[in-house]
């Protein structure tokens, strides 16, 4: 059975996010001054062949820890659809 | 009132995603052969000062169309928390 894992990888809250700051500046330049903070991360859609939702979650978690997220600077959240 | 908009920007389904293909190769090299497809996009968290959820959604939509997503190659989905 094929499961779709949606993985969100974002910079840790305590770290500066220069890409987000640049986007915020860009939004203000476009006149969107009601934007007050931006953080930019990655969204990864992973199709996984697994026998159960639990197995798919375990594989997605292993993939995130080993490759997708750098846990020194980023955290990740997984949801299986 | 401050709303948090979660914006997902992904490459269009019909387009090749070379970054996703590279990640898929990396996962297979790590022994995670049950991963069968990967697509990589952006996740943007936008804090918006607005009077209603509808106004926040409208601002997030404008930001996505004008700056965050390149609609020739990408689509976006917004959820307001």
N, CA and C atoms of all chains as a GROMACS GRO file, in nm:
protein
  486
    1UNK      N    1   0.084  -0.119   0.000
    1UNK     CA    2   0.000   0.000   0.000
    1UNK      C    3   0.088   0.125   0.000
    2UNK      N    4   0.042   0.226  -0.071
    2UNK     CA    5   0.124   0.347  -0.082
    2UNK      C    6   0.068   0.459   0.007
    3UNK      N    7   0.154   0.509   0.092
    3UNK     CA    8   0.116   0.620   0.180
    3UNK      C    9   0.189   0.746   0.135
    4UNK      N   10   0.125   0.859   0.156
    4UNK     CA   11   0.188   0.986   0.125
    4UNK      C   12   0.224   1.056   0.256
    5UNK      N   13   0.354   1.079   0.276
    5UNK     CA   14   0.400   1.150   0.395
    5UNK      C   15   0.428   1.295   0.360
    6UNK      N   16   0.369   1.385   0.436
    6UNK     CA   17   0.394   1.528   0.419
    6UNK      C   18   0.491   1.570   0.529
    7UNK      N   19   0.610   1.613   0.490
    7UNK     CA   20   0.712   1.647   0.589
    7UNK      C   21   0.745   1.795   0.580
    8UNK      N   22   0.732   1.860   0.694
    8UNK     CA   23   0.764   2.003   0.702
    8UNK      C   24   0.895   2.017   0.775
    9UNK      N   25   0.992   2.083   0.713
    9UNK     CA   26   1.124   2.104   0.776
    9UNK      C   27   1.144   2.255   0.790
   10UNK      N   28   1.155   2.303   0.913
   10UNK     CA   29   1.166   2.448   0.935
   10UNK      C   30   1.289   2.479   1.020
   11UNK      N   31   1.345   2.601   1.003
   11UNK     CA   32   1.456   2.640   1.090
   11UNK      C   33   1.408   2.648   1.236
   12UNK      N   34   1.493   2.609   1.329
   12UNK     CA   35   1.458   2.615   1.471
   12UNK      C   36   1.416   2.756   1.510
   13UNK      N   37   1.319   2.765   1.601
   13UNK     CA   38   1.263   2.896   1.641
   13UNK      C   39   1.369   2.992   1.692
   14UNK      N   40   1.471   2.937   1.761
   14UNK     CA   41   1.571   3.023   1.824
   14UNK      C   42   1.675   3.075   1.726
   15UNK      N   43   1.675   3.021   1.604
   15UNK     CA   44   1.777   3.063   1.509
   15UNK      C   45   1.725   3.173   1.418
   16UNK      N   46   1.814   3.259   1.375
   16UNK     CA   47   1.781   3.359   1.273
   16UNK      C   48   1.748   3.288   1.143
   17UNK      N   49   1.657   3.346   1.065
   17UNK     CA   50   1.621   3.290   0.935
   17UNK      C   51   1.640   3.400   0.830
   18UNK      N   52   1.762   3.414   0.777
   18UNK     CA   53   1.789   3.525   0.685
   18UNK      C   54   1.701   3.521   0.560
   19UNK      N   55   1.668   3.400   0.512
   19UNK     CA   56   1.581   3.390   0.394
   19UNK      C   57   1.443   3.448   0.426
   20UNK      N   58   1.393   3.417   0.546
   20UNK     CA   59   1.264   3.471   0.589
   20UNK      C   60   1.269   3.623   0.600
   21UNK      N   61   1.380   3.675   0.655
   21UNK     CA   62   1.394   3.821   0.669
   21UNK      C   63   1.395   3.887   0.531
   22UNK      N   64   1.460   3.824   0.433
   22UNK     CA   65   1.465   3.879   0.297
   22UNK      C   66   1.325   3.880   0.236
   23UNK      N   67   1.249   3.772   0.258
   23UNK     CA   68   1.112   3.765   0.205
   23UNK      C   69   1.026   3.873   0.270
   24UNK      N   70   1.044   3.892   0.402
   24UNK     CA   71   0.967   3.995   0.473
   24UNK      C   72   0.995   4.133   0.413
   25UNK      N   73   1.123   4.161   0.387
   25UNK     CA   74   1.158   4.288   0.322
   25UNK      C   75   1.092   4.302   0.186
   26UNK      N   76   1.092   4.193   0.110
   26UNK     CA   77   1.027   4.194  -0.022
   26UNK      C   78   0.878   4.221  -0.012
   27UNK      N   79   0.812   4.159   0.086
   27UNK     CA   80   0.668   4.182   0.103
   27UNK      C   81   0.640   4.327   0.139
   28UNK      N   82   0.722   4.384   0.227
   28UNK     CA   83   0.702   4.526   0.263
   28UNK      C   84   0.723   4.616   0.142
   29UNK      N   85   0.824   4.584   0.059
   29UNK     CA   86   0.846   4.663  -0.063
   29UNK      C   87   0.728   4.655  -0.159
   30UNK      N   88   0.656   4.543  -0.154
   30UNK     CA   89   0.538   4.527  -0.240
   30UNK      C   90   0.414   4.592  -0.178
   31UNK      N   91   0.429   4.654  -0.062
   31UNK     CA   92   0.316   4.721   0.002
   31UNK      C   93   0.239   4.634   0.099
   32UNK      N   94   0.285   4.511   0.121
   32UNK     CA   95   0.215   4.421   0.214
   32UNK      C   96   0.273   4.440   0.355
   33UNK      N   97   0.242   4.556   0.415
   33UNK     CA   98   0.306   4.590   0.542
   33UNK      C   99   0.241   4.518   0.660
   34UNK      N  100   0.130   4.448   0.638
   34UNK     CA  101   0.069   4.374   0.749
   34UNK      C  102   0.138   4.241   0.775
   35UNK      N  103   0.234   4.204   0.690
   35UNK     CA  104   0.316   4.086   0.720
   35UNK      C  105   0.416   4.125   0.828
   36UNK      N  106   0.416   4.054   0.941
   36UNK     CA  107   0.506   4.095   1.048
   36UNK      C  108   0.620   3.997   1.074
   37UNK      N  109   0.607   3.876   1.027
   37UNK     CA  110   0.721   3.784   1.039
   37UNK      C  111   0.707   3.673   0.934
   38UNK      N  112   0.820   3.628   0.884
   38UNK     CA  113   0.820   3.520   0.785
   38UNK      C  114   0.930   3.422   0.822
   39UNK      N  115   0.900   3.295   0.816
   39UNK     CA  116   1.004   3.192   0.825
   39UNK      C  117   0.987   3.100   0.705
   40UNK      N  118   1.099   3.064   0.645
   40UNK     CA  119   1.095   2.981   0.524
   40UNK      C  120   1.162   2.848   0.550
   41UNK      N  121   1.094   2.742   0.516
   41UNK     CA  122   1.152   2.608   0.530
   41UNK      C  123   1.121   2.524   0.408
   42UNK      N  124   1.130   2.392   0.424
   42UNK     CA  125   1.106   2.302   0.313
   42UNK      C  126   0.980   2.221   0.338
   43UNK      N  127   0.913   2.186   0.228
   43UNK     CA  128   0.802   2.092   0.238
   43UNK      C  129   0.834   1.976   0.146
   44UNK      N  130   0.831   1.855   0.199
   44UNK     CA  131   0.868   1.737   0.120
   44UNK      C  132   0.752   1.639   0.118
   45UNK      N  133   0.711   1.598  -0.001
   45UNK     CA  134   0.609   1.495  -0.016
   45UNK      C  135   0.677   1.365  -0.052
   46UNK      N  136   0.659   1.266   0.034
   46UNK     CA  137   0.727   1.139   0.016
   46UNK      C  138   0.622   1.030  -0.005
   47UNK      N  139   0.632   0.958  -0.116
   47UNK     CA  140   0.544   0.844  -0.139
   47UNK      C  141   0.616   0.720  -0.088
   48UNK      N  142   0.550   0.648   0.003
   48UNK     CA  143   0.616   0.535   0.069
   48UNK      C  144   0.535   0.408   0.050
   49UNK      N  145   0.602   0.302   0.010
   49UNK     CA  146   0.539   0.170   0.003
   49UNK      C  147   0.553   0.105   0.140
   50UNK      N  148   0.441   0.081   0.208
   50UNK     CA  149   0.447   0.024   0.342
   50UNK      C  150   0.321  -0.057   0.368
   51UNK      N  151   0.326  -0.141   0.470
   51UNK     CA  152   0.209  -0.225   0.500
   51UNK      C  153   0.112  -0.157   0.596
   52UNK      N  154   0.160  -0.058   0.670
   52UNK     CA  155   0.071   0.011   0.764
   52UNK      C  156   0.113   0.156   0.776
   53UNK      N  157   0.020   0.237   0.830
   53UNK     CA  158   0.048   0.378   0.852
   53UNK      C  159   0.166   0.395   0.948
   54UNK      N  160   0.173   0.307   1.048
   54UNK     CA  161   0.282   0.315   1.146
   54UNK      C  162   0.417   0.292   1.080
   55UNK      N  163   0.422   0.190   0.989
   55UNK     CA  164   0.547   0.161   0.920
   55UNK      C  165   0.587   0.281   0.832
   56UNK      N  166   0.488   0.339   0.764
   56UNK     CA  167   0.516   0.455   0.678
   56UNK      C  168   0.571   0.570   0.760
   57UNK      N  169   0.513   0.592   0.878
   57UNK     CA  170   0.558   0.699   0.966
   57UNK      C  171   0.702   0.675   1.012
   58UNK      N  172   0.730   0.549   1.041
   58UNK     CA  173   0.865   0.513   1.088
   58UNK      C  174   0.968   0.538   0.976
   59UNK      N  175   0.932   0.501   0.852
   59UNK     CA  176   1.023   0.523   0.738
   59UNK      C  177   1.043   0.672   0.713
   60UNK      N  178   0.933   0.748   0.719
   60UNK     CA  179   0.942   0.893   0.696
   60UNK      C  180   1.028   0.958   0.804
   61UNK      N  181   1.015   0.909   0.927
   61UNK     CA  182   1.092   0.964   1.038
   61UNK      C  183   1.241   0.935   1.018
   62UNK      N  184   1.272   0.812   0.975
   62UNK     CA  185   1.412   0.775   0.950
   62UNK      C  186   1.469   0.861   0.836
   63UNK      N  187   1.390   0.878   0.729
   63UNK     CA  188   1.435   0.959   0.614
   63UNK      C  189   1.463   1.103   0.659
   64UNK      N  190   1.375   1.157   0.744
   64UNK     CA  191   1.392   1.294   0.790
   64UNK      C  192   1.518   1.309   0.873
   65UNK      N  193   1.539   1.213   0.964
   65UNK     CA  194   1.655   1.222   1.053
   65UNK      C  195   1.785   1.203   0.978
   66UNK      N  196   1.786   1.110   0.881
   66UNK     CA  197   1.911   1.076   0.813
   66UNK      C  198   1.945   1.172   0.700
   67UNK      N  199   1.842   1.228   0.633
   67UNK     CA  200   1.872   1.303   0.512
   67UNK      C  201   1.802   1.438   0.502
   68UNK      N  202   1.672   1.442   0.534
   68UNK     CA  203   1.594   1.560   0.496
   68UNK      C  204   1.616   1.679   0.586
   69UNK      N  205   1.633   1.653   0.717
   69UNK     CA  206   1.649   1.765   0.810
   69UNK      C  207   1.788   1.761   0.874
   70UNK      N  208   1.846   1.878   0.891
   70UNK     CA  209   1.969   1.892   0.968
   70UNK      C  210   1.926   1.935   1.109
   71UNK      N  211   1.926   1.839   1.203
   71UNK     CA  212   1.863   1.866   1.332
   71UNK      C  213   1.943   1.962   1.421
   72UNK      N  214   2.061   2.002   1.377
   72UNK     CA  215   2.132   2.107   1.449
   72UNK      C  216   2.063   2.242   1.427
   73UNK      N  217   2.005   2.257   1.306
   73UNK     CA  218   1.946   2.386   1.270
   73UNK      C  219   1.798   2.379   1.239
   74UNK      N  220   1.743   2.259   1.224
   74UNK     CA  221   1.606   2.247   1.176
   74UNK      C  222   1.528   2.146   1.259
   75UNK      N  223   1.396   2.162   1.261
   75UNK     CA  224   1.309   2.057   1.317
   75UNK      C  225   1.214   2.013   1.208
   76UNK      N  226   1.154   1.894   1.227
   76UNK     CA  227   1.062   1.846   1.124
   76UNK      C  228   0.932   1.795   1.186
   77UNK      N  229   0.826   1.800   1.106
   77UNK     CA  230   0.695   1.747   1.146
   77UNK      C  231   0.644   1.660   1.032
   78UNK      N  232   0.591   1.544   1.067
   78UNK     CA  233   0.545   1.450   0.963
   78UNK      C  234   0.396   1.426   0.980
   79UNK      N  235   0.323   1.431   0.868
   79UNK     CA  236   0.186   1.379   0.874
   79UNK      C  237   0.167   1.281   0.758
   80UNK      N  238   0.104   1.169   0.790
   80UNK     CA  239   0.082   1.065   0.688
   80UNK      C  240  -0.062   1.076   0.640
   81UNK      N  241  -0.080   1.082   0.508
   81UNK     CA  242  -0.216   1.092   0.452
   81UNK      C  243  -0.257   0.954   0.401
   82UNK      N  244  -0.522   4.175   1.540
   82UNK     CA  245  -0.505   4.034   1.578
   82UNK      C  246  -0.404   3.969   1.484
   83UNK      N  247  -0.325   3.878   1.537
   83UNK     CA  248  -0.220   3.816   1.455
   83UNK      C  249  -0.260   3.675   1.414
   84UNK      N  250  -0.258   3.653   1.285
   84UNK     CA  251  -0.289   3.519   1.231
   84UNK      C  252  -0.161   3.458   1.176
   85UNK      N  253  -0.154   3.325   1.183
   85UNK     CA  254  -0.040   3.255   1.125
   85UNK      C  255  -0.086   3.182   0.999
   86UNK      N  256  -0.028   3.220   0.886
   86UNK     CA  257  -0.061   3.154   0.759
   86UNK      C  258   0.047   3.052   0.727
   87UNK      N  259   0.006   2.929   0.701
   87UNK     CA  260   0.098   2.823   0.659
   87UNK      C  261   0.082   2.808   0.509
   88UNK      N  262   0.188   2.838   0.435
   88UNK     CA  263   0.180   2.835   0.289
   88UNK      C  264   0.273   2.726   0.236
   89UNK      N  265   0.214   2.637   0.157
   89UNK     CA  266   0.292   2.528   0.096
   89UNK      C  267   0.308   2.562  -0.051
   90UNK      N  268   0.430   2.567  -0.100
   90UNK     CA  269   0.456   2.596  -0.241
   90UNK      C  270   0.528   2.475  -0.300
   91UNK      N  271   0.464   2.409  -0.397
   91UNK     CA  272   0.522   2.286  -0.454
   91UNK      C  273   0.534   2.299  -0.605
   92UNK      N  274   0.630   2.226  -0.665
   92UNK     CA  275   0.636   2.224  -0.812
   92UNK      C  276   0.510   2.161  -0.869
   93UNK      N  277   0.463   2.213  -0.981
   93UNK     CA  278   0.345   2.157  -1.046
   93UNK      C  279   0.362   2.008  -1.073
   94UNK      N  280   0.251   1.933  -1.061
   94UNK     CA  281   0.257   1.786  -1.075
   94UNK      C  282   0.316   1.742  -1.209
   95UNK      N  283   0.288   1.821  -1.314
   95UNK     CA  284   0.329   1.780  -1.448
   95UNK      C  285   0.476   1.808  -1.477
   96UNK      N  286   0.542   1.882  -1.387
   96UNK     CA  287   0.681   1.919  -1.413
   96UNK      C  288   0.776   1.823  -1.342
   97UNK      N  289   0.890   1.801  -1.402
   97UNK     CA  290   0.997   1.727  -1.337
   97UNK      C  291   1.043   1.802  -1.214
   98UNK      N  292   1.084   1.728  -1.111
   98UNK     CA  293   1.137   1.790  -0.991
   98UNK      C  294   1.276   1.731  -0.965
   99UNK      N  295   1.380   1.791  -1.024
   99UNK     CA  296   1.514   1.732  -1.013
   99UNK      C  297   1.563   1.722  -0.869
  100UNK      N  298   1.524   1.820  -0.786
  100UNK     CA  299   1.565   1.815  -0.645
  100UNK      C  300   1.503   1.692  -0.576
  101UNK      N  301   1.376   1.668  -0.606
  101UNK     CA  302   1.309   1.550  -0.552
  101UNK      C  303   1.374   1.421  -0.599
  102UNK      N  304   1.412   1.417  -0.727
  102UNK     CA  305   1.478   1.297  -0.780
  102UNK      C  306   1.612   1.274  -0.711
  103UNK      N  307   1.685   1.382  -0.683
  103UNK     CA  308   1.813   1.370  -0.614
  103UNK      C  309   1.792   1.316  -0.472
  104UNK      N  310   1.689   1.367  -0.404
  104UNK     CA  311   1.660   1.320  -0.268
  104UNK      C  312   1.620   1.173  -0.271
  105UNK      N  313   1.543   1.134  -0.372
  105UNK     CA  314   1.502   0.993  -0.385
  105UNK      C  315   1.625   0.904  -0.400
  106UNK      N  316   1.720   0.947  -0.485
  106UNK     CA  317   1.844   0.872  -0.500
  106UNK      C  318   1.920   0.861  -0.368
  107UNK      N  319   1.923   0.970  -0.293
  107UNK     CA  320   1.991   0.971  -0.163
  107UNK      C  321   1.926   0.875  -0.065
  108UNK      N  322   1.793   0.872  -0.065
  108UNK     CA  323   1.721   0.781   0.025
  108UNK      C  324   1.751   0.636  -0.011
  109UNK      N  325   1.752   0.605  -0.141
  109UNK     CA  326   1.783   0.468  -0.184
  109UNK      C  327   1.926   0.430  -0.144
  110UNK      N  328   2.019   0.524  -0.158
  110UNK     CA  329   2.157   0.498  -0.117
  110UNK      C  330   2.168   0.472   0.033
  111UNK      N  331   2.078   0.530   0.110
  111UNK     CA  332   2.077   0.507   0.256
  111UNK      C  333   2.003   0.379   0.293
  112UNK      N  334   1.953   0.308   0.192
  112UNK     CA  335   1.884   0.181   0.220
  112UNK      C  336   1.734   0.195   0.237
  113UNK      N  337   1.682   0.316   0.219
  113UNK     CA  338   1.537   0.336   0.233
  113UNK      C  339   1.471   0.313   0.097
  114UNK      N  340   1.465   0.188   0.055
  114UNK     CA  341   1.418   0.159  -0.080
  114UNK      C  342   1.266   0.161  -0.090
  115UNK      N  343   1.196   0.172   0.021
  115UNK     CA  344   1.050   0.179   0.014
  115UNK      C  345   0.999   0.318  -0.022
  116UNK      N  346   1.090   0.416  -0.030
  116UNK     CA  347   1.051   0.548  -0.081
  116UNK      C  348   1.039   0.536  -0.232
  117UNK      N  349   0.921   0.569  -0.287
  117UNK     CA  350   0.905   0.551  -0.432
  117UNK      C  351   0.894   0.682  -0.508
  118UNK      N  352   0.863   0.791  -0.439
  118UNK     CA  353   0.866   0.920  -0.508
  118UNK      C  354   0.883   1.032  -0.406
  119UNK      N  355   0.952   1.137  -0.447
  119UNK     CA  356   0.975   1.251  -0.360
  119UNK      C  357   0.954   1.378  -0.441
  120UNK      N  358   0.884   1.472  -0.383
  120UNK     CA  359   0.879   1.606  -0.441
  120UNK      C  360   0.915   1.706  -0.332
  121UNK      N  361   0.996   1.804  -0.368
  121UNK     CA  362   1.045   1.899  -0.269
  121UNK      C  363   0.995   2.039  -0.303
  122UNK      N  364   0.936   2.104  -0.207
  122UNK     CA  365   0.890   2.241  -0.226
  122UNK      C  366   0.926   2.327  -0.107
  123UNK      N  367   0.855   2.438  -0.092
  123UNK     CA  368   0.884   2.530   0.017
  123UNK      C  369   0.767   2.533   0.115
  124UNK      N  370   0.799   2.557   0.240
  124UNK     CA  371   0.695   2.581   0.339
  124UNK      C  372   0.724   2.718   0.401
  125UNK      N  373   0.625   2.806   0.398
  125UNK     CA  374   0.645   2.942   0.448
  125UNK      C  375   0.544   2.971   0.559
  126UNK      N  376   0.594   3.014   0.673
  126UNK     CA  377   0.508   3.057   0.782
  126UNK      C  378   0.505   3.208   0.785
  127UNK      N  379   0.386   3.263   0.768
  127UNK     CA  380   0.371   3.408   0.758
  127UNK      C  381   0.285   3.455   0.875
  128UNK      N  382   0.338   3.546   0.956
  128UNK     CA  383   0.258   3.607   1.064
  128UNK      C  384   0.196   3.734   1.007
  129UNK      N  385   0.062   3.743   1.015
  129UNK     CA  386  -0.008   3.854   0.952
  129UNK      C  387  -0.094   3.927   1.053
  130UNK      N  388  -0.083   4.059   1.054
  130UNK     CA  389  -0.170   4.143   1.138
  130UNK      C  390  -0.295   4.172   1.056
  131UNK      N  391  -0.411   4.124   1.103
  131UNK     CA  392  -0.535   4.144   1.026
  131UNK      C  393  -0.653   4.145   1.122
  132UNK      N  394  -0.765   4.194   1.074
  132UNK     CA  395  -0.882   4.204   1.161
  132UNK      C  396  -0.968   4.077   1.156
  133UNK      N  397  -0.953   3.999   1.052
  133UNK     CA  398  -1.033   3.876   1.042
  133UNK      C  399  -0.953   3.770   0.968
  134UNK      N  400  -0.998   3.645   0.984
  134UNK     CA  401  -0.933   3.533   0.916
  134UNK      C  402  -0.940   3.552   0.764
  135UNK      N  403  -1.052   3.607   0.716
  135UNK     CA  404  -1.070   3.628   0.572
  135UNK      C  405  -0.968   3.728   0.520
  136UNK      N  406  -0.946   3.837   0.598
  136UNK     CA  407  -0.849   3.937   0.556
  136UNK      C  408  -0.708   3.876   0.554
  137UNK      N  409  -0.677   3.795   0.656
  137UNK     CA  410  -0.545   3.731   0.662
  137UNK      C  411  -0.525   3.640   0.541
  138UNK      N  412  -0.631   3.566   0.506
  138UNK     CA  413  -0.623   3.475   0.390
  138UNK      C  414  -0.600   3.553   0.261
  139UNK      N  415  -0.666   3.667   0.252
  139UNK     CA  416  -0.653   3.749   0.131
  139UNK      C  417  -0.511   3.804   0.120
  140UNK      N  418  -0.454   3.847   0.232
  140UNK     CA  419  -0.316   3.899   0.232
  140UNK      C  420  -0.217   3.787   0.198
  141UNK      N  421  -0.238   3.669   0.258
  141UNK     CA  422  -0.148   3.556   0.230
  141UNK      C  423  -0.155   3.516   0.083
  142UNK      N  424  -0.275   3.523   0.028
  142UNK     CA  425  -0.294   3.487  -0.112
  142UNK      C  426  -0.222   3.586  -0.204
  143UNK      N  427  -0.235   3.715  -0.170
  143UNK     CA  428  -0.167   3.818  -0.248
  143UNK      C  429  -0.015   3.801  -0.239
  144UNK      N  430   0.035   3.774  -0.118
  144UNK     CA  431   0.180   3.754  -0.099
  144UNK      C  432   0.228   3.634  -0.181
  145UNK      N  433   0.148   3.527  -0.183
  145UNK     CA  434   0.188   3.406  -0.257
  145UNK      C  435   0.194   3.434  -0.406
  146UNK      N  436   0.091   3.506  -0.456
  146UNK     CA  437   0.085   3.530  -0.600
  146UNK      C  438   0.193   3.627  -0.645
  147UNK      N  439   0.220   3.728  -0.561
  147UNK     CA  440   0.315   3.832  -0.604
  147UNK      C  441   0.460   3.795  -0.580
  148UNK      N  442   0.486   3.715  -0.476
  148UNK     CA  443   0.626   3.694  -0.439
  148UNK      C  444   0.664   3.549  -0.412
  149UNK      N  445   0.581   3.476  -0.338
  149UNK     CA  446   0.629   3.349  -0.283
  149UNK      C  447   0.630   3.236  -0.384
  150UNK      N  448   0.529   3.235  -0.473
  150UNK     CA  449   0.521   3.125  -0.570
  150UNK      C  450   0.538   3.179  -0.712
  151UNK      N  451   0.608   3.103  -0.793
  151UNK     CA  452   0.617   3.130  -0.936
  151UNK      C  453   0.513   3.041  -1.003
  152UNK      N  454   0.399   3.099  -1.038
  152UNK     CA  455   0.286   3.017  -1.080
  152UNK      C  456   0.303   2.951  -1.217
  153UNK      N  457   0.410   2.985  -1.286
  153UNK     CA  458   0.441   2.912  -1.410
  153UNK      C  459   0.489   2.770  -1.376
  154UNK      N  460   0.558   2.757  -1.262
  154UNK     CA  461   0.618   2.629  -1.226
  154UNK      C  462   0.567   2.571  -1.095
  155UNK      N  463   0.494   2.651  -1.017
  155UNK     CA  464   0.459   2.608  -0.882
  155UNK      C  465   0.312   2.637  -0.853
  156UNK      N  466   0.255   2.560  -0.761
  156UNK     CA  467   0.124   2.595  -0.708
  156UNK      C  468   0.137   2.614  -0.557
  157UNK      N  469   0.038   2.682  -0.497
  157UNK     CA  470   0.047   2.703  -0.353
  157UNK      C  471  -0.084   2.670  -0.284
  158UNK      N  472  -0.074   2.634  -0.157
  158UNK     CA  473  -0.191   2.608  -0.073
  158UNK      C  474  -0.172   2.685   0.057
  159UNK      N  475  -0.278   2.749   0.102
  159UNK     CA  476  -0.269   2.832   0.223
  159UNK      C  477  -0.363   2.778   0.329
  160UNK      N  478  -0.314   2.766   0.452
  160UNK     CA  479  -0.408   2.744   0.561
  160UNK      C  480  -0.377   2.845   0.672
  161UNK      N  481  -0.484   2.905   0.723
  161UNK     CA  482  -0.469   3.006   0.829
  161UNK      C  483  -0.497   2.940   0.963
  162UNK      N  484  -0.404   2.957   1.058
  162UNK     CA  485  -0.423   2.898   1.191
  162UNK      C  486  -0.470   3.008   1.287
   0.00000   0.00000   0.00000
